[in-house]
């Protein structure tokens, strides 16, 4: 019978895991305390010998590190052909090297859309209405002393620009449409299934979109070509007083440029769930009253995390049964 590995936490879907793999594959759990032990376990005669596919959660990096070239080489040598990653983002895996070594990678799109989009919605509302600052004020016993109505704005009638209209960006668009907000978006290509009220701006009209945006919400994956994509130039092309929301990855924004724009008033506020060097947060952000900050809470619900676990496990089971799973990441298409 094939062997598969659970590499990282499986918290919510233990029963589902048993049901999915009963009579299909033997499941071995990665329990190595460090990278050296993990690499040894992959070798002939090791505890993980014979594993052909694995479920991966980012928490495994606490013990064995990210899936860099060294680990990918070891997985390939051991005969692993599929990594079913739990998460929409997969920047902890060297996916291009996986492709070179013949290891497929899947992720869990869709399972994270609602929870991450509602996180972005909270950040958007808080940033426009100054709610985070107000909560800090009331907790300090100062009531509304720090609040200025002239700095707070309603959502209705304002323009949300979505940078990357994937599943999460589209779900956010649906949520804000209820206020209603006007929704514009930029992708490399028009999204064919986007509602007609989502206005597309191609590369030749990106500056035009930025100039109209009251809020820019960032939903691009972290790759080499997206590091710092929201930089000084893009930020300064936003209309004065605009807001930036980020629930993607911290490194897709040039943090120094963003902070400068907050300090000089070009940006009126930001709402951030992600940071470049997590769990470290730039202390300058704590000093800025117009910054709403969360500790990467995008998918921190039992509902979403269970859906993510089941989806990743299902991708792994499909690989075992059919030779190919679903949700293959774009780099492999």
C-alpha positions as CSV (number, residue, x, y, z in Angstrom):
1,X,0.0,0.0,0.0
2,X,1.3,3.5,-0.8
3,X,2.7,5.7,2.1
4,X,1.8,9.3,2.6
5,X,3.1,11.8,5.2
6,X,1.4,14.3,7.4
7,X,4.1,17.1,7.7
8,X,2.9,19.7,10.2
9,X,-0.3,20.1,12.2
10,X,-3.5,18.3,11.5
11,X,-5.9,19.7,14.1
12,X,-9.5,19.7,12.8
13,X,-9.8,16.8,10.3
14,X,-8.5,13.7,12.1
15,X,-11.7,11.8,11.4
16,X,-11.8,12.9,7.8
17,X,-8.1,11.9,7.3
18,X,-8.9,8.4,8.6
19,X,-11.9,8.1,6.2
20,X,-10.0,9.5,3.2
21,X,-7.0,7.2,3.5
22,X,-8.6,4.0,5.0
23,X,-7.7,1.2,2.6
24,X,-6.0,3.7,0.3
25,X,-2.6,4.5,1.9
26,X,-0.6,4.1,5.1
27,X,-0.3,7.4,6.8
28,X,3.0,8.3,8.6
29,X,3.3,11.4,10.7
30,X,6.4,13.6,10.5
31,X,7.7,13.8,14.1
32,X,11.3,14.7,13.5
33,X,12.6,17.3,16.0
34,X,14.9,19.0,13.4
35,X,16.0,19.1,9.8
36,X,18.8,16.6,10.2
37,X,16.5,14.0,11.6
38,X,13.9,14.6,8.9
39,X,16.5,14.2,6.1
40,X,17.8,11.0,7.7
41,X,14.2,9.7,7.9
42,X,13.8,10.1,4.1
43,X,16.8,7.9,3.3
44,X,16.7,4.2,2.6
45,X,15.8,2.4,5.8
46,X,14.6,5.6,7.4
47,X,11.2,6.0,9.1
48,X,9.8,7.8,6.0
49,X,11.1,5.5,3.4
50,X,8.5,4.8,0.7
51,X,6.5,8.0,1.1
52,X,5.3,9.2,-2.3
53,X,3.2,12.2,-1.3
54,X,2.8,14.5,1.7
55,X,0.4,16.9,3.3
56,X,2.3,20.1,4.4
57,X,1.4,22.8,6.9
58,X,3.6,25.9,7.4
59,X,4.0,25.0,11.1
60,X,6.4,22.2,10.0
61,X,9.0,24.9,9.4
62,X,9.3,25.4,13.1
63,X,11.2,22.1,13.2
64,X,12.6,21.4,9.7
65,X,12.6,24.8,8.1
66,X,11.0,25.8,4.8
67,X,11.0,23.5,1.7
68,X,14.1,24.8,0.1
69,X,16.4,23.1,-2.4
70,X,18.0,20.9,0.2
71,X,14.6,19.4,1.4
72,X,13.3,19.2,-2.2
73,X,16.4,17.3,-3.3
74,X,15.8,14.9,-0.4
75,X,12.1,14.5,-1.2
76,X,12.8,13.8,-4.8
77,X,15.5,11.2,-4.0
78,X,13.0,9.5,-1.7
79,X,10.5,9.2,-4.4
80,X,8.0,11.9,-3.3
81,X,5.9,13.1,-6.3
82,X,3.3,15.3,-4.6
83,X,3.2,18.1,-2.0
84,X,-0.4,18.9,-0.9
85,X,0.2,22.2,0.8
86,X,-2.3,23.5,3.3
87,X,-2.8,27.2,2.5
88,X,-3.4,29.6,-0.4
89,X,0.1,31.0,-0.2
90,X,3.0,28.7,-0.8
91,X,6.0,31.0,-0.5
92,X,7.7,28.6,2.0
93,X,8.1,26.1,-0.9
94,X,10.7,26.4,-3.7
95,X,8.0,25.5,-6.2
96,X,10.1,26.1,-9.3
97,X,12.7,23.7,-8.0
98,X,9.9,21.2,-7.2
99,X,8.8,21.4,-10.8
100,X,12.4,20.9,-12.0
101,X,12.6,17.8,-9.7
102,X,9.3,16.3,-10.8
103,X,7.4,17.0,-7.6
104,X,3.9,18.5,-8.1
105,X,2.5,21.1,-5.7
106,X,-1.1,21.9,-4.8
107,X,-2.6,24.4,-2.5
108,X,-6.0,25.2,-1.0
109,X,-7.7,28.0,-3.0
110,X,-11.3,28.7,-2.1
111,X,-11.1,27.3,1.4
112,X,-9.5,30.5,2.7
113,X,-11.6,33.0,0.7
114,X,-14.3,33.9,3.1
115,X,-12.2,34.2,6.3
116,X,-9.4,36.2,4.6
117,X,-11.9,38.5,2.8
118,X,-13.8,39.2,6.1
119,X,-10.4,40.0,7.6
120,X,-9.8,42.5,4.8
121,X,-13.3,43.9,5.3
122,X,-12.7,44.5,9.0
123,X,-9.4,46.2,8.2
124,X,-11.1,48.4,5.6
125,X,-13.9,49.4,7.9
126,X,-11.5,50.1,10.8
127,X,-9.2,52.2,8.6
128,X,-11.9,54.3,7.1
129,X,-13.9,54.8,10.3
130,X,-10.8,55.0,12.7
131,X,-12.2,52.2,14.8
132,X,-8.9,50.8,15.9
133,X,-7.8,54.2,17.3
134,X,-11.2,54.6,19.0
135,X,-10.9,51.2,20.7
136,X,-7.5,52.0,22.0
137,X,-8.9,55.3,23.3
138,X,-11.8,53.8,25.2
139,X,-9.6,51.1,26.7
140,X,-7.3,53.8,27.9
141,X,-10.2,55.5,29.6
142,X,-10.1,58.5,27.2
143,X,-13.5,57.9,25.6
144,X,-13.4,59.8,22.2
145,X,-10.6,62.2,23.0
146,X,-8.4,61.0,20.1
147,X,-11.2,60.9,17.6
148,X,-11.8,63.5,14.9
149,X,-14.9,63.1,12.8
150,X,-13.1,64.9,9.9
151,X,-10.7,61.9,9.6
152,X,-13.4,59.2,9.5
153,X,-15.3,58.3,6.4
154,X,-18.3,56.2,5.4
155,X,-17.8,53.3,3.0
156,X,-20.9,54.0,0.8
157,X,-20.0,55.5,-2.5
158,X,-16.2,55.1,-2.1
159,X,-14.0,53.3,-4.6
160,X,-12.2,50.0,-3.7
161,X,-9.4,49.0,-6.0
162,X,-8.5,45.3,-5.8
163,X,-5.0,44.4,-6.8
164,X,-5.4,40.8,-7.7
165,X,-8.9,39.6,-8.2
166,X,-8.5,36.0,-7.2
167,X,-10.9,34.1,-4.9
168,X,-10.2,36.3,-1.9
169,X,-10.2,39.6,-3.8
170,X,-13.5,38.6,-5.5
171,X,-15.1,37.7,-2.2
172,X,-14.1,41.0,-0.7
173,X,-15.6,42.8,-3.8
174,X,-18.9,40.9,-3.1
175,X,-18.9,42.0,0.5
176,X,-18.2,45.7,-0.1
177,X,-20.7,45.8,-3.0
178,X,-23.4,45.6,-0.3
179,X,-22.6,49.1,1.1
180,X,-22.4,49.8,-1.9
181,X,-18.8,50.6,-2.8
182,X,-17.6,51.0,-6.4
183,X,-15.2,48.1,-7.2
184,X,-12.3,48.4,-9.7
185,X,-9.6,45.8,-10.1
186,X,-6.3,45.1,-11.8
187,X,-5.0,41.7,-13.0
188,X,-2.7,40.7,-15.7
189,X,-5.8,39.6,-17.5
190,X,-9.5,40.3,-17.2
191,X,-11.3,37.8,-14.9
192,X,-14.0,36.2,-17.1
193,X,-16.3,35.3,-14.2
194,X,-16.1,38.6,-12.4
195,X,-19.5,40.5,-12.0
196,X,-20.2,43.2,-14.5
197,X,-20.0,45.8,-11.7
198,X,-16.3,44.9,-11.1
199,X,-14.5,47.3,-13.5
200,X,-11.3,46.0,-15.1
201,X,-8.2,48.2,-15.5
202,X,-5.4,46.6,-17.5
203,X,-1.7,47.5,-17.3
204,X,-2.2,50.4,-19.6
205,X,-4.8,51.9,-17.3
206,X,-3.3,51.0,-13.9
207,X,-2.3,54.6,-13.1
208,X,-5.9,55.7,-13.9
209,X,-7.2,53.1,-11.4
210,X,-4.9,54.1,-8.7
211,X,-5.8,57.8,-9.0
212,X,-9.5,56.9,-8.4
213,X,-9.0,54.5,-5.5
214,X,-10.1,55.5,-2.0
215,X,-8.9,52.1,-0.8
216,X,-6.3,49.8,-2.4
217,X,-6.6,46.2,-1.2
218,X,-3.7,43.9,-2.0
219,X,-4.3,40.2,-2.9
220,X,-1.3,39.1,-5.0
221,X,0.8,36.1,-4.1
222,X,4.4,36.5,-2.9
223,X,6.8,35.6,-5.7
224,X,10.1,37.0,-6.9
225,X,8.3,39.4,-9.2
226,X,5.8,40.7,-6.6
227,X,8.3,41.6,-3.9
228,X,7.7,45.3,-3.2
229,X,5.2,45.5,-6.1
230,X,3.3,48.1,-4.1
231,X,6.2,50.5,-3.9
232,X,6.9,54.2,-3.8
233,X,5.7,54.8,-7.3
234,X,2.4,53.0,-6.9
235,X,1.7,54.4,-3.5
236,X,2.2,58.0,-4.7
237,X,-0.1,57.4,-7.6
238,X,-3.0,56.8,-5.2
239,X,-5.2,59.7,-4.5
240,X,-4.1,61.8,-1.5
241,X,-5.8,60.4,1.6
242,X,-6.1,56.9,0.3
243,X,-6.0,53.7,2.4
244,X,-4.0,50.5,1.9
245,X,-5.2,47.1,3.1
246,X,-2.9,44.1,3.0
247,X,-4.0,40.5,3.8
248,X,-1.6,38.9,1.2
249,X,2.0,38.8,2.3
250,X,4.0,41.6,4.0
251,X,6.8,41.7,1.4
252,X,4.5,42.6,-1.5
253,X,4.5,46.1,-0.1
254,X,7.6,48.3,0.3
255,X,7.1,48.9,4.0
256,X,9.4,51.9,4.2
257,X,7.6,53.7,1.4
258,X,4.2,52.9,3.0
259,X,5.3,54.3,6.3
260,X,6.7,57.5,4.7
261,X,3.3,58.0,3.0
262,X,1.5,57.6,6.3
263,X,3.9,60.0,8.0
264,X,3.5,62.8,5.4
265,X,-0.2,62.3,5.1
266,X,-0.4,60.9,1.5
267,X,-2.0,57.8,3.0
268,X,-4.7,58.5,5.6
269,X,-4.6,55.0,7.1
270,X,-3.5,51.4,6.6
271,X,-4.9,48.0,7.7
272,X,-2.4,45.2,7.9
273,X,-2.7,41.6,8.7
274,X,0.7,40.6,7.3
275,X,4.2,41.9,7.8
276,X,7.6,41.4,6.0
277,X,9.3,39.7,9.0
278,X,6.6,37.9,10.9
279,X,6.2,37.6,13.8
280,X,8.3,40.8,14.1
281,X,6.5,44.0,13.5
282,X,8.2,47.3,12.6
283,X,7.9,49.3,15.9
284,X,7.2,52.5,13.9
285,X,3.8,51.1,13.0
286,X,2.9,51.0,16.7
287,X,3.5,54.7,16.9
288,X,1.1,55.5,14.0
289,X,-2.5,56.0,15.3
290,X,-3.9,55.5,11.8
291,X,-2.6,51.9,11.4
292,X,-5.0,49.0,12.2
293,X,-2.8,45.9,12.9
294,X,-3.6,42.2,13.2
295,X,-1.2,39.3,13.8
296,X,-1.9,37.4,10.6
297,X,-5.5,36.4,11.4
298,X,-6.7,35.8,7.9
299,X,-7.5,32.1,8.2
300,X,-7.7,31.9,12.0
301,X,-11.1,30.3,12.3
302,X,-11.9,26.7,13.0
303,X,-14.3,26.6,10.0
304,X,-11.7,27.7,7.5
305,X,-8.9,25.7,8.9
306,X,-10.9,22.5,8.8
307,X,-11.9,23.2,5.2
308,X,-8.2,23.8,4.4
309,X,-7.1,20.6,6.0
310,X,-9.8,18.6,4.2
311,X,-9.0,20.2,0.8
312,X,-5.3,19.5,1.1
313,X,-5.9,15.9,2.3
314,X,-8.3,15.4,-0.6
315,X,-5.7,16.6,-3.1
316,X,-3.2,14.1,-1.6
317,X,-5.8,11.3,-1.8
318,X,-6.6,12.1,-5.4
319,X,-2.9,11.9,-6.2
320,X,-2.7,8.4,-4.6
321,X,-5.8,7.1,-6.4
322,X,-5.7,8.9,-9.7
323,X,-2.0,9.8,-10.0
324,X,-2.8,13.5,-10.0
325,X,-4.5,15.7,-7.4
326,X,-6.5,18.9,-7.9
327,X,-5.7,22.5,-7.1
328,X,-2.3,22.5,-8.9
329,X,-0.6,25.8,-8.4
330,X,-0.3,28.1,-11.4
331,X,3.5,27.6,-11.9
332,X,2.7,24.0,-13.0
333,X,-0.1,24.8,-15.4
